[in-house]
C-alpha cells in the first residue's frame, strides 16, 4: 500500500524536496533559538521570503503555494516579530486562548450556565481584564487606592450606557407597538411649547 502510494505521488516529490527546505528555514528563523532581537529576525525572515518569491518557479507545481505563503506573510508582517521585542510575550496565541478558555470555565462554574451570560456582553471588557489581571497579580490595598477615579467613572458610564441600550432593545422586542407609542409620546411632549 505504501509502495503504491509512493509510485502514484512520485512526480510530486522533486517539487516538495525543493520547497521543504524553505519552509524549514522559515520555521527555524521564527523559532529564534539564538535569541536575536526583533529587527534581526525580521530582516532574516524578510530575506528568506523575498528569495522564496523570486525563486518560486523552482518549486514547480508548488509555485502557487509559495506565492500564497508570501502573500499571507506580507499581511502578517507588521506584528509578526513583535514578540521578540517584548519580554515574556508568547509567540503564539495559545496562551491567549487558554486565558479566554479559563475565564469561560470559571464563569460557567460560578453561574451554572452552559452559554455565556448577557453580562459578558455588557461588562465583559471590564470583567475579563480584571479577572486576568487578578489571577496574574492579586492587587494590594495600595494598588486599589491608587486607581484613577476619573477613568474608573468613565468606564462605569460607558458600561451603564451599554446596559441602558440593552434594556431598550429588550423592551422593544417584547412589545414593539407599546415601545414606539411611548417614543412618539415623548417626541410630542418635546415639541409642545413650554
N, C-alpha and C positions, 0 to 999 in steps of 0.2 A: 504494500500500500504506500509506504514512504517512497520507495523507488519509483513507483508510478507517478506520484506527485512531483518528484524532482524532475522526472523526464518531461512532464507536461509544463512545468514552470521554468525549464532550462533557459529559455530565451530571455527571461526577466532578470536572471541573476547577474549578468555583467553590469546592467544599469544600477542595480542595488549595491554592488561592490564599489561602484564609483561614487554613489551618493551617501552611503552609510558613513564613511569617514568624516564627511562634512557635518552631519548631524551629531556624530560622536564628539567632534571637536567643539561644536556649539554647546553641548551639554557640559563638557569639561571646562570651557570658559565660564559659563554661568554658575558652575559649582564653586568656582573661586577658592580652590583648596589652598592657594598661595596667599590668601587674604590680601589681595591687591585692592587699591582704592577704586571708587566707583568710576572715575574718569578713565583709568587704565582698562578696566573690564569693558566699559562702553566702547572704547577705541578698538580693542581687540575683537569684540563681538561685531562691531560695525564693519571692520575689515573683512572678517570671515563672511558675513552676509553679502558684502559687496563682491567678494571673489566668487561666492556661490552663484550670485545673479549673473556675473559676467560669463561664467563657465557652465551655466545651466544646460546648454546644449550637449555637454559631455555626458550628462545623465540620461540621454536618450529618452525613453518613454516616461521618465520621471521629471523631465524638464518643467512640465506644468506644476508639479508638486513643489519643485524648488522655487518657482515663480510665486506660488501661493505662500510658501514659507517666508519669502522676502516681504511680501505684501503684509502679511499678518504681523511680522516682526516690526515693520515700519509703523503700524498702527499702535503697537505696544511700546514703542521706543521711548516716549517721554518718561514713563515710570518704570521702565524695565530694570534699571540699575540703581534705583533709589535705595533699595535695601542694603546696598554696600556702603552707603554713606551715613546710615542711621544705625547706631549700635542696637543690638537685640531685636531688630526688625526682621521678622520671618521673610524668607524668600518666596514662600508660597502662601496661599490664602487658607491653608488647612487650619492654622491656629485661629484665624478669624472665624471660620466656620464652626470650630469647636466652641468658641465663646458664645456664638449665637445659639448653637445647639444646647449648650449648658444652660443658658438663660431660659430657653424654651422648656427644658426639662424641669427646672426649678419652678417656673410659673405653673406648669401643668400639675406638679406635685402639690404646690401650695393651694391652687384653686380647684383642683379636681376636674378641670376642663380638658377635653381632648383637643379642642381647637383653641386658637388664640382668642383671648378676651378682647372686647372692644376697647378696653383701657390701653392695650398695646398701641392701637392706632392713635388714641388721644394723648397718651403720656409716654409712649414708647421711647421717644427721643431722650427724655429726662430719666426714665426708669432704667433703660438699658445702659446708658453711660454710668449712672450711679451704681448699678449692680456690678458692672465690670470693674469700675474703679475701686469699689469697696472690697471686692474679692482680691484684687492685686495689692492694695494698700489700705487697710482699715483706717478711717480718719480719726485723728485725735481731737480733743476738745479745742486745741489751738487752731487746727485746720478748720473746724466748723465756725469758730469765732472770727476767722479772717476771711470769710466768704464775702464776695462783692454783693451787697444787698440790692444795689440798683440793677445789676444784671439778673439777680435772682427774681426781682419783681417783674422785670421784662419777660422772663421765661414764664412766670406764673400767668401773666396777662395773655401771652401767646397761647399757652395751654388752655386757658379759660375761653379764649375766642374759638378754638377748635371744638371745645365741649359744647359751647352755645350753638355753633353751626351744626353739630351732630344732633342736638336736641331739636333744632328747627327742621332738619331733614326727617327725623323720626316723626314729628308731628304732621308733616306734610304727607308722609307715606300712610299714616294711619287714617287721616281724614282730609284729603286734598281740598274738598269743597269748603269745609269749615276754615281751614288754614288760609285759603285765598280770600274768603269773605272777611276774615279778620284783618288781613293785609289791606284790602280795599277800604275797610272802615278806618284804619289808621291813616291811609292816604287821604281820605276825605277830611278827616279831622285836621290834618296838617294844612289843607288848602283853605279852610274856613278862616275868616278874619278873627283876629284875637280880640 
